[in-house]
Amino acid sequence: MGKISEKSMKKISKYIVDTNVIVRYLLQDNEKLFKESKIFFDKVKSGAIKAYIEQTVFTETIYVLSSVYAVPRKEISEVLSDILMYKGMLNNDLDLLKGSLKIYENTNLHIVDSLICYKARKNDLQIMTYDEELKKIYKK
């Protein structure tokens, strides 16, 4: 058996996370999958491994939690905001994700509209939309 180099021992694993892993971790509705996802997210939390949550996975997770499992907006916002603060999170757009969660939590906007609203505000962009609620919230 070959010798493990110091370089390979220091290399931190990087992952892109799928919706089902986040959902099993948060809902704890399948003991085996929860245990696996908890081990994974505990390592992300400590920074032992790095993880990236794609924006589409982020929005799908919110959709599944709210529509399929009827998790309240405030709870969704809190638990996902916590995950986004884990030491091993790689996302460059964490401020966008966290900011959009706040809008989502405090309005009736869909998460996609919350992302658009936050991004438009942050970048001084106008929103081209026919959605009157989005226009109203954007102007606040």
HUPECOR-V43212 format. One record per backbone hydrogen bond with DSSP energy under -1.0 kcal/mol. NH is the residue of the N-H (numbers start at 1). CO is the residue of the C=O. E is the energy in kcal/mol with one decimal. If there is no record, write none. Layout:
BEGIN
NH,CO,E / NH,CO,E
END
This chain:
BEGIN
9,5,-1.5 / 10,6,-1.6 / 15,50,-1.9 / 17,52,-2.5 / 22,18,-1.4 / 23,19,-2.7 / 24,20,-2.2 / 25,21,-1.9 / 26,22,-2.4 / 27,23,-2.8 / 28,24,-1.8 / 34,30,-3.1 / 35,31,-2.4 / 36,32,-2.0 / 37,33,-2.6 / 38,34,-2.9 / 39,35,-2.2 / 40,36,-2.1 / 41,37,-3.1 / 42,38,-2.7 / 43,39,-1.6 / 44,40,-1.9 / 45,41,-2.8 / 46,42,-1.8 / 48,43,-1.5 / 49,43,-1.3 / 50,13,-2.8 / 51,88,-2.6 / 52,15,-2.1 / 58,54,-2.5 / 59,55,-2.4 / 60,56,-2.3 / 61,57,-2.7 / 62,58,-1.9 / 63,59,-2.4 / 64,60,-2.8 / 65,61,-2.7 / 66,62,-2.6 / 67,63,-3.1 / 68,64,-1.5 / 69,64,-1.6 / 71,65,-2.8 / 76,72,-2.3 / 77,73,-2.9 / 78,74,-2.4 / 79,75,-2.6 / 80,76,-2.4 / 81,77,-2.2 / 82,78,-2.1 / 83,79,-2.0 / 84,80,-2.4 / 85,82,-1.0 / 86,83,-1.9 / 87,45,-1.3 / 88,44,-2.4 / 89,86,-1.9 / 90,51,-3.3 / 97,93,-2.2 / 98,94,-3.0 / 99,95,-2.6 / 100,96,-2.3 / 101,97,-1.6 / 102,98,-1.5 / 103,99,-1.7 / 104,100,-2.8 / 105,101,-2.7 / 106,102,-1.8 / 114,110,-2.2 / 115,111,-2.2 / 116,112,-2.2 / 117,113,-2.7 / 118,114,-2.4 / 119,115,-2.6 / 120,116,-2.7 / 121,117,-2.4 / 122,118,-2.7 / 123,119,-2.0 / 125,120,-2.7 / 135,131,-2.2 / 136,132,-2.4 / 137,133,-2.5 / 138,134,-2.6 / 139,135,-1.6
END
